């Protein structure tokens, strides 16, 4: 295959993998009321189940980011995929709250490799002016995953029981692995042999270098805010539509999927439009920042409106607008990180950023469960999410001045190997 066709194949498989990733993690919210009823759980305990995934997922991000910058990302991704699929399948055989909690933790560890690895693969195989659309397709898959979970997963659970949902999505996802093994070349070999590859001589960037950059804190704070709101939506939206808006399960399956479909469509459009604007001469700083701040700000307004309107149909419309605006943001957020980090730091930066983002998600899942239990309503959770998005918009506005590759002052990997040989008394 040509280099262009290889990169297209890799992108297609990454899109499918992220879709499966989000179907698997999004299955529990679809059957939340069924699981809670069988195990006699209150909302605070269900919030702990939701939160457990995000805690292990967040804590594993740093290790995942470190690994994908140093080893063949093809095989690391496959190992993580296999682990999270196994955890999903075993949820179908869960015997109680404790076992389910442990499996949610394992699911988080397995899925932690997905975004650092994806970010690394995109940096290695795509030029900057193609990153927007590539990331938009990845992001759209992350939004279609919950939509598919709610729409089709809900049907499976209704027809065959909640355990069948975990078995179907866990076993079905495994069919992705053979295609990955057969069609994706070794990324380690690619780094060593491709002419003009900048990975072999790229500096190894440590966490201390990352933490010294305000841009890292800017994107990470933005992702903390995104994580908080995203976990609220993906974990609690189906239950909110059932419990607070009075939708039947069948209506919830359909209407609950619409905000995620709107986010997916807006993400693809936002990524394509940003790339198009840059291709016509717009700077990454102007284009990406405008999309980020616009998306977060509009989403904040619409999310607050969704909680305050009295009409159920108007609520769903506001949720679709909020998620659509959020899709415009997410389509460009990863492209910003990848442009700033470059191949030297893409994996570690992505891992650190995603870790911080998912600490926000873990906090959101637990706090929302507590608030709903104490207040018996979701209004304050919606308003808190709206405020969080506003903070995210400010982080990009104030902490990221220019979106361009950063210079990393570190010793290149090749030089470090050479110095090691010299210290051992052997010639270069």
Buried (B, 14 or more C-beta within 10 A) or exposed (E): EEEEEBBBBBBEBBBBBBBBBBBBBBBBBBBBBBBBEBBEBEBBBBBBBBBBBBBBBBBBBBBBBBBBBBEBBBBBBBEBBBBBBBBBBBBBEBEEBEEBBBBBBBBBBBBBBBBBBBBBBBBBBBEBBBBBBBBBBBBBBBBBBBBBBBBBBBBBBBEEBBBBBBBBBBEBBBEBBEBBEEEBEEBBEBBEEEEEBEBEEBBBBBBEBBEEBEBBBBBBBBBBBBBBBBBBBBBBBBBBBBBBBEBEBEBBBBBBBBBBBBBBBBBBBBBBBBBBBBEEEBEBBEBBBBBBBBBBBBBBBBBBBBBEBEEBEEBBBBBBBBBBBBBBBBBBBBBBBBBBBBBBBBBBBBBBBBBBBBBBBBBBBBBBBBBBBEEEBBEBBBBBBBBBBBBBBBBBBEBBEEBBBBEBEBEBBEEEEBEEEEEEEEEE
